[in-house]
Structure formats: C-alpha cells, structure tokens
C-alpha cells in the first residue's frame, strides 16, 4: 500500500515508524509543515508546506496517488 501521512510532530513520527515497519507499506509519502529528520528518513517523498492549505495537500496526493491518508 502507498500511504500519505500529513503532519510532522512526535505523534506522526511514531506513526511513520510503525507504518514503515509494516510489510504492507510499499511507500510512505509525508506532507508536513516543517522538516522532521526522523520522518524524512522513513519517507519516499517528504514535502514541506502549509498543512492548512486546502489546495496543496490534494495536489500532493494526486501526484503520488496513495491508497489512503492519515492526518496527524
């Protein structure tokens, strides 16, 4: 599965670790408001932007076509 994680805090870091450890996770895409080095190491693609931007996140999702998203 391809998964989109939105957020970059400590909560999202543990979520990213658990997702990346799953054999079902093929790719992890992250859209956060700042760079989290720990999450960035786990992500296939990591983009920084405004997490409240109602246009940017769907555009990012369309570009990467995740199977589902988790909003932290």
Biopython code that builds the backbone (N, CA, C, O; Angstrom):
import numpy as np
from Bio.PDB.StructureBuilder import StructureBuilder

atoms = [
    (1, "UNK", "N", (0.833, -1.184, 0.000)),
    (1, "UNK", "CA", (0.000, 0.000, 0.000)),
    (1, "UNK", "C", (0.879, 1.249, 0.000)),
    (1, "UNK", "O", (1.975, 1.265, 0.559)),
    (2, "UNK", "N", (0.374, 2.266, -0.628)),
    (2, "UNK", "CA", (1.025, 3.579, -0.615)),
    (2, "UNK", "C", (0.226, 4.450, 0.357)),
    (2, "UNK", "O", (-0.994, 4.566, 0.247)),
    (3, "UNK", "N", (0.935, 5.056, 1.303)),
    (3, "UNK", "CA", (0.268, 5.774, 2.386)),
    (3, "UNK", "C", (0.762, 7.213, 2.446)),
    (3, "UNK", "O", (1.955, 7.486, 2.314)),
    (4, "UNK", "N", (-0.179, 8.123, 2.646)),
    (4, "UNK", "CA", (0.123, 9.533, 2.835)),
    (4, "UNK", "C", (-0.065, 9.864, 4.312)),
    (4, "UNK", "O", (-1.119, 9.595, 4.888)),
    (5, "UNK", "N", (0.957, 10.446, 4.913)),
    (5, "UNK", "CA", (0.902, 10.902, 6.300)),
    (5, "UNK", "C", (0.998, 12.420, 6.291)),
    (5, "UNK", "O", (1.920, 12.991, 5.710)),
    (6, "UNK", "N", (0.044, 13.062, 6.936)),
    (6, "UNK", "CA", (0.034, 14.526, 6.994)),
    (6, "UNK", "C", (0.380, 14.950, 8.417)),
    (6, "UNK", "O", (-0.328, 14.615, 9.367)),
    (7, "UNK", "N", (1.482, 15.693, 8.551)),
    (7, "UNK", "CA", (1.946, 16.167, 9.848)),
    (7, "UNK", "C", (3.420, 15.857, 10.034)),
    (7, "UNK", "O", (3.994, 15.069, 9.281)),
    (8, "UNK", "N", (4.032, 16.472, 11.030)),
    (8, "UNK", "CA", (5.470, 16.287, 11.218)),
    (8, "UNK", "C", (5.912, 16.289, 12.682)),
    (8, "UNK", "O", (7.092, 16.484, 12.972)),
    (9, "UNK", "N", (4.997, 16.080, 13.581)),
    (9, "UNK", "CA", (5.341, 16.109, 15.001)),
    (9, "UNK", "C", (5.728, 14.743, 15.543)),
    (9, "UNK", "O", (5.930, 13.789, 14.792)),
    (10, "UNK", "N", (5.826, 14.672, 16.866)),
    (10, "UNK", "CA", (6.206, 13.426, 17.532)),
    (10, "UNK", "C", (5.178, 12.327, 17.298)),
    (10, "UNK", "O", (5.545, 11.168, 17.101)),
    (11, "UNK", "N", (3.908, 12.675, 17.318)),
    (11, "UNK", "CA", (2.851, 11.692, 17.072)),
    (11, "UNK", "C", (3.005, 11.099, 15.677)),
    (11, "UNK", "O", (2.920, 9.884, 15.496)),
    (12, "UNK", "N", (3.229, 11.955, 14.708)),
    (12, "UNK", "CA", (3.385, 11.490, 13.335)),
    (12, "UNK", "C", (4.671, 10.675, 13.169)),
    (12, "UNK", "O", (4.732, 9.773, 12.333)),
    (13, "UNK", "N", (5.687, 10.989, 13.958)),
    (13, "UNK", "CA", (6.939, 10.242, 13.879)),
    (13, "UNK", "C", (6.719, 8.780, 14.268)),
    (13, "UNK", "O", (7.185, 7.881, 13.568)),
    (14, "UNK", "N", (6.024, 8.534, 15.360)),
    (14, "UNK", "CA", (5.781, 7.149, 15.761)),
    (14, "UNK", "C", (4.853, 6.453, 14.769)),
    (14, "UNK", "O", (5.012, 5.264, 14.493)),
    (15, "UNK", "N", (3.882, 7.197, 14.234)),
    (15, "UNK", "CA", (3.009, 6.618, 13.207)),
    (15, "UNK", "C", (3.848, 6.226, 11.987)),
    (15, "UNK", "O", (3.679, 5.137, 11.439)),
    (16, "UNK", "N", (4.741, 7.106, 11.569)),
    (16, "UNK", "CA", (5.605, 6.830, 10.415)),
    (16, "UNK", "C", (6.487, 5.612, 10.672)),
    (16, "UNK", "O", (6.662, 4.780, 9.782)),
    (17, "UNK", "N", (7.039, 5.498, 11.870)),
    (17, "UNK", "CA", (7.871, 4.339, 12.202)),
    (17, "UNK", "C", (7.084, 3.040, 12.092)),
    (17, "UNK", "O", (7.568, 2.064, 11.520)),
    (18, "UNK", "N", (5.884, 3.027, 12.633)),
    (18, "UNK", "CA", (5.065, 1.816, 12.600)),
    (18, "UNK", "C", (4.629, 1.480, 11.180)),
    (18, "UNK", "O", (4.628, 0.312, 10.790)),
    (19, "UNK", "N", (4.259, 2.497, 10.405)),
    (19, "UNK", "CA", (3.869, 2.249, 9.023)),
    (19, "UNK", "C", (5.040, 1.718, 8.209)),
    (19, "UNK", "O", (4.890, 0.752, 7.461)),
    (20, "UNK", "N", (6.200, 2.340, 8.348)),
    (20, "UNK", "CA", (7.385, 1.930, 7.586)),
    (20, "UNK", "C", (7.810, 0.505, 7.942)),
    (20, "UNK", "O", (8.366, -0.202, 7.101)),
    (21, "UNK", "N", (7.554, 0.084, 9.168)),
    (21, "UNK", "CA", (7.926, -1.267, 9.603)),
    (21, "UNK", "C", (6.966, -2.336, 9.082)),
    (21, "UNK", "O", (7.285, -3.524, 9.105)),
    (22, "UNK", "N", (5.811, -1.918, 8.620)),
    (22, "UNK", "CA", (4.816, -2.871, 8.136)),
    (22, "UNK", "C", (5.196, -3.396, 6.756)),
    (22, "UNK", "O", (5.558, -2.616, 5.875)),
    (23, "UNK", "N", (5.117, -4.711, 6.561)),
    (23, "UNK", "CA", (5.397, -5.252, 5.224)),
    (23, "UNK", "C", (4.354, -4.822, 4.186)),
    (23, "UNK", "O", (4.593, -4.947, 2.984)),
    (24, "UNK", "N", (3.223, -4.327, 4.632)),
    (24, "UNK", "CA", (2.179, -3.877, 3.710)),
    (24, "UNK", "C", (2.439, -2.472, 3.159)),
    (24, "UNK", "O", (1.843, -2.078, 2.157)),
    (25, "UNK", "N", (3.321, -1.727, 3.806)),
    (25, "UNK", "CA", (3.619, -0.357, 3.379)),
    (25, "UNK", "C", (4.696, -0.387, 2.298)),
    (25, "UNK", "O", (5.860, -0.679, 2.572)),
    (26, "UNK", "N", (4.290, -0.081, 1.072)),
    (26, "UNK", "CA", (5.236, -0.041, -0.052)),
    (26, "UNK", "C", (5.947, 1.307, -0.122)),
    (26, "UNK", "O", (7.155, 1.377, -0.351)),
    (27, "UNK", "N", (5.174, 2.376, 0.081)),
    (27, "UNK", "CA", (5.730, 3.728, 0.031)),
    (27, "UNK", "C", (5.025, 4.594, 1.050)),
    (27, "UNK", "O", (3.824, 4.457, 1.281)),
    (28, "UNK", "N", (5.789, 5.491, 1.658)),
    (28, "UNK", "CA", (5.244, 6.439, 2.622)),
    (28, "UNK", "C", (5.523, 7.845, 2.115)),
    (28, "UNK", "O", (6.675, 8.234, 1.925)),
    (29, "UNK", "N", (4.453, 8.601, 1.899)),
    (29, "UNK", "CA", (4.552, 9.983, 1.465)),
    (29, "UNK", "C", (4.168, 10.866, 2.640)),
    (29, "UNK", "O", (3.193, 10.586, 3.337)),
    (30, "UNK", "N", (4.921, 11.921, 2.861)),
    (30, "UNK", "CA", (4.657, 12.790, 4.009)),
    (30, "UNK", "C", (4.524, 14.226, 3.541)),
    (30, "UNK", "O", (5.320, 14.716, 2.740)),
    (31, "UNK", "N", (3.500, 14.889, 4.057)),
    (31, "UNK", "CA", (3.305, 16.320, 3.835)),
    (31, "UNK", "C", (3.254, 16.950, 5.215)),
    (31, "UNK", "O", (2.308, 16.725, 5.970)),
    (32, "UNK", "N", (4.280, 17.746, 5.550)),
    (32, "UNK", "CA", (4.353, 18.360, 6.872)),
    (32, "UNK", "C", (4.626, 19.847, 6.789)),
    (32, "UNK", "O", (5.007, 20.369, 5.741)),
    (33, "UNK", "N", (4.427, 20.516, 7.902)),
    (33, "UNK", "CA", (4.648, 21.968, 7.931)),
    (33, "UNK", "C", (6.104, 22.333, 8.208)),
    (33, "UNK", "O", (6.481, 23.500, 8.102)),
    (34, "UNK", "N", (6.917, 21.352, 8.560)),
    (34, "UNK", "CA", (8.352, 21.552, 8.803)),
    (34, "UNK", "C", (9.049, 20.218, 8.586)),
    (34, "UNK", "O", (8.401, 19.173, 8.526)),
    (35, "UNK", "N", (10.362, 20.256, 8.468)),
    (35, "UNK", "CA", (11.116, 19.025, 8.279)),
    (35, "UNK", "C", (11.324, 18.338, 9.622)),
    (35, "UNK", "O", (11.809, 18.945, 10.577)),
    (36, "UNK", "N", (10.954, 17.078, 9.679)),
    (36, "UNK", "CA", (11.252, 16.219, 10.818)),
    (36, "UNK", "C", (12.262, 15.198, 10.284)),
    (36, "UNK", "O", (11.890, 14.327, 9.498)),
    (37, "UNK", "N", (13.537, 15.288, 10.696)),
    (37, "UNK", "CA", (14.567, 14.418, 10.127)),
    (37, "UNK", "C", (14.272, 12.924, 10.283)),
    (37, "UNK", "O", (14.582, 12.134, 9.392)),
    (38, "UNK", "N", (13.680, 12.540, 11.401)),
    (38, "UNK", "CA", (13.358, 11.132, 11.611)),
    (38, "UNK", "C", (12.315, 10.622, 10.650)),
    (38, "UNK", "O", (12.433, 9.517, 10.121)),
    (39, "UNK", "N", (11.291, 11.425, 10.420)),
    (39, "UNK", "CA", (10.241, 11.038, 9.478)),
    (39, "UNK", "C", (10.798, 11.071, 8.055)),
    (39, "UNK", "O", (10.486, 10.206, 7.237)),
    (40, "UNK", "N", (11.614, 12.064, 7.776)),
    (40, "UNK", "CA", (12.157, 12.212, 6.416)),
    (40, "UNK", "C", (12.955, 10.975, 6.003)),
    (40, "UNK", "O", (12.925, 10.582, 4.837)),
    (41, "UNK", "N", (13.664, 10.364, 6.946)),
    (41, "UNK", "CA", (14.432, 9.149, 6.642)),
    (41, "UNK", "C", (13.527, 7.982, 6.252)),
    (41, "UNK", "O", (13.935, 7.097, 5.500)),
    (42, "UNK", "N", (12.313, 7.986, 6.760)),
    (42, "UNK", "CA", (11.376, 6.885, 6.519)),
    (42, "UNK", "C", (10.527, 7.075, 5.267)),
    (42, "UNK", "O", (9.977, 6.114, 4.731)),
    (43, "UNK", "N", (10.424, 8.310, 4.809)),
    (43, "UNK", "CA", (9.513, 8.647, 3.715)),
    (43, "UNK", "C", (10.158, 8.483, 2.343)),
    (43, "UNK", "O", (11.347, 8.742, 2.159)),
    (44, "UNK", "N", (9.346, 8.048, 1.391)),
    (44, "UNK", "CA", (9.785, 8.022, -0.001)),
    (44, "UNK", "C", (9.845, 9.444, -0.541)),
    (44, "UNK", "O", (10.769, 9.814, -1.266)),
    (45, "UNK", "N", (8.832, 10.238, -0.170)),
    (45, "UNK", "CA", (8.741, 11.641, -0.570)),
    (45, "UNK", "C", (8.305, 12.429, 0.655)),
    (45, "UNK", "O", (7.372, 12.040, 1.358)),
    (46, "UNK", "N", (8.984, 13.533, 0.903)),
    (46, "UNK", "CA", (8.654, 14.400, 2.043)),
    (46, "UNK", "C", (8.555, 15.822, 1.517)),
    (46, "UNK", "O", (9.525, 16.365, 0.990)),
    (47, "UNK", "N", (7.394, 16.415, 1.661)),
    (47, "UNK", "CA", (7.203, 17.795, 1.190)),
    (47, "UNK", "C", (6.799, 18.686, 2.353)),
    (47, "UNK", "O", (5.997, 18.301, 3.205)),
    (48, "UNK", "N", (7.371, 19.884, 2.371)),
    (48, "UNK", "CA", (7.055, 20.875, 3.401)),
    (48, "UNK", "C", (6.132, 21.915, 2.797)),
    (48, "UNK", "O", (6.382, 22.444, 1.713)),
    (49, "UNK", "N", (5.055, 22.198, 3.527)),
    (49, "UNK", "CA", (4.098, 23.199, 3.089)),
    (49, "UNK", "C", (3.115, 23.489, 4.200)),
    (49, "UNK", "O", (3.247, 22.983, 5.315)),
    (50, "UNK", "N", (2.150, 24.289, 3.895)),
    (50, "UNK", "CA", (1.122, 24.658, 4.864)),
    (50, "UNK", "C", (0.106, 23.522, 4.966)),
    (50, "UNK", "O", (-0.601, 23.226, 4.004)),
    (51, "UNK", "N", (0.038, 22.889, 6.140)),
    (51, "UNK", "CA", (-0.876, 21.755, 6.316)),
    (51, "UNK", "C", (-2.335, 22.193, 6.398)),
    (51, "UNK", "O", (-3.228, 21.346, 6.450)),
    (52, "UNK", "N", (-2.588, 23.478, 6.411)),
    (52, "UNK", "CA", (-3.948, 24.003, 6.380)),
    (52, "UNK", "C", (-4.360, 24.442, 4.976)),
    (52, "UNK", "O", (-5.451, 24.980, 4.789)),
    (53, "UNK", "N", (-3.503, 24.217, 4.003)),
    (53, "UNK", "CA", (-3.766, 24.628, 2.625)),
    (53, "UNK", "C", (-4.664, 23.593, 1.951)),
    (53, "UNK", "O", (-4.241, 22.477, 1.647)),
    (54, "UNK", "N", (-5.899, 23.991, 1.731)),
    (54, "UNK", "CA", (-6.893, 23.090, 1.159)),
    (54, "UNK", "C", (-6.648, 22.716, -0.286)),
    (54, "UNK", "O", (-7.322, 21.826, -0.806)),
    (55, "UNK", "N", (-5.711, 23.359, -0.951)),
    (55, "UNK", "CA", (-5.403, 23.032, -2.339)),
    (55, "UNK", "C", (-4.094, 22.257, -2.473)),
    (55, "UNK", "O", (-3.973, 21.392, -3.340)),
    (56, "UNK", "N", (-3.118, 22.560, -1.625)),
    (56, "UNK", "CA", (-1.788, 21.955, -1.750)),
    (56, "UNK", "C", (-1.786, 20.468, -1.412)),
    (56, "UNK", "O", (-1.142, 19.677, -2.101)),
    (57, "UNK", "N", (-2.492, 20.087, -0.371)),
    (57, "UNK", "CA", (-2.476, 18.679, 0.044)),
    (57, "UNK", "C", (-3.152, 17.788, -1.002)),
    (57, "UNK", "O", (-2.593, 16.747, -1.348)),
    (58, "UNK", "N", (-4.332, 18.152, -1.521)),
    (58, "UNK", "CA", (-4.910, 17.318, -2.588)),
    (58, "UNK", "C", (-4.009, 17.234, -3.832)),
    (58, "UNK", "O", (-3.949, 16.198, -4.493)),
    (59, "UNK", "N", (-3.319, 18.323, -4.137)),
    (59, "UNK", "CA", (-2.405, 18.326, -5.287)),
    (59, "UNK", "C", (-1.259, 17.338, -5.047)),
    (59, "UNK", "O", (-0.881, 16.578, -5.939)),
    (60, "UNK", "N", (-0.711, 17.364, -3.818)),
    (60, "UNK", "CA", (0.355, 16.427, -3.447)),
    (60, "UNK", "C", (-0.161, 14.989, -3.534)),
    (60, "UNK", "O", (0.522, 14.108, -4.056)),
    (61, "UNK", "N", (-1.364, 14.760, -3.022)),
    (61, "UNK", "CA", (-1.951, 13.417, -3.047)),
    (61, "UNK", "C", (-2.191, 12.953, -4.488)),
    (61, "UNK", "O", (-1.931, 11.794, -4.810)),
    (62, "UNK", "N", (-2.674, 13.825, -5.341)),
    (62, "UNK", "CA", (-2.900, 13.461, -6.739)),
    (62, "UNK", "C", (-1.604, 13.067, -7.430)),
    (62, "UNK", "O", (-1.581, 12.158, -8.259)),
    (63, "UNK", "N", (-0.534, 13.756, -7.081)),
    (63, "UNK", "CA", (0.760, 13.470, -7.702)),
    (63, "UNK", "C", (1.301, 12.101, -7.301)),
    (63, "UNK", "O", (2.006, 11.461, -8.082)),
    (64, "UNK", "N", (0.978, 11.647, -6.095)),
    (64, "UNK", "CA", (1.568, 10.408, -5.586)),
    (64, "UNK", "C", (0.588, 9.247, -5.464)),
    (64, "UNK", "O", (1.005, 8.104, -5.274)),
    (65, "UNK", "N", (-0.701, 9.526, -5.569)),
    (65, "UNK", "CA", (-1.754, 8.508, -5.610)),
    (65, "UNK", "C", (-1.684, 7.491, -4.459)),
    (65, "UNK", "O", (-1.592, 6.290, -4.713)),
    (66, "UNK", "N", (-1.726, 7.950, -3.202)),
    (66, "UNK", "CA", (-1.720, 6.997, -2.086)),
    (66, "UNK", "C", (-3.040, 6.229, -2.031)),
    (66, "UNK", "O", (-4.064, 6.670, -2.554)),
    (67, "UNK", "N", (-2.981, 5.074, -1.383)),
    (67, "UNK", "CA", (-4.195, 4.278, -1.193)),
    (67, "UNK", "C", (-5.060, 4.873, -0.093)),
    (67, "UNK", "O", (-6.286, 4.776, -0.142)),
    (68, "UNK", "N", (-4.429, 5.485, 0.896)),
    (68, "UNK", "CA", (-5.165, 6.184, 1.940)),
    (68, "UNK", "C", (-4.241, 7.170, 2.639)),
    (68, "UNK", "O", (-3.025, 7.147, 2.454)),
    (69, "UNK", "N", (-4.850, 8.044, 3.451)),
    (69, "UNK", "CA", (-4.090, 9.069, 4.169)),
    (69, "UNK", "C", (-4.399, 9.012, 5.652)),
    (69, "UNK", "O", (-5.493, 8.636, 6.072)),
    (70, "UNK", "N", (-3.397, 9.399, 6.433)),
    (70, "UNK", "CA", (-3.556, 9.542, 7.880)),
    (70, "UNK", "C", (-3.211, 10.986, 8.208)),
    (70, "UNK", "O", (-2.131, 11.472, 7.872)),
    (71, "UNK", "N", (-4.141, 11.663, 8.867)),
    (71, "UNK", "CA", (-3.918, 13.048, 9.248)),
    (71, "UNK", "C", (-3.576, 13.086, 10.734)),
    (71, "UNK", "O", (-4.388, 12.712, 11.580)),
    (72, "UNK", "N", (-2.366, 13.542, 11.038)),
    (72, "UNK", "CA", (-1.934, 13.618, 12.433)),
    (72, "UNK", "C", (-2.366, 14.919, 12.999)),
    (72, "UNK", "O", (-2.108, 15.199, 14.170)),
]
sb = StructureBuilder()
sb.init_structure("model")
sb.init_model(0)
sb.init_chain("A")
sb.init_seg("    ")
for serial, (resi, resn, name, xyz) in enumerate(atoms, 1):
    if name == "N":
        sb.init_residue(resn, " ", resi, " ")
    sb.init_atom(name, np.array(xyz, "f"), 0.0, 1.0, " ", f" {name:<3s}", serial, name[0])
structure = sb.get_structure()
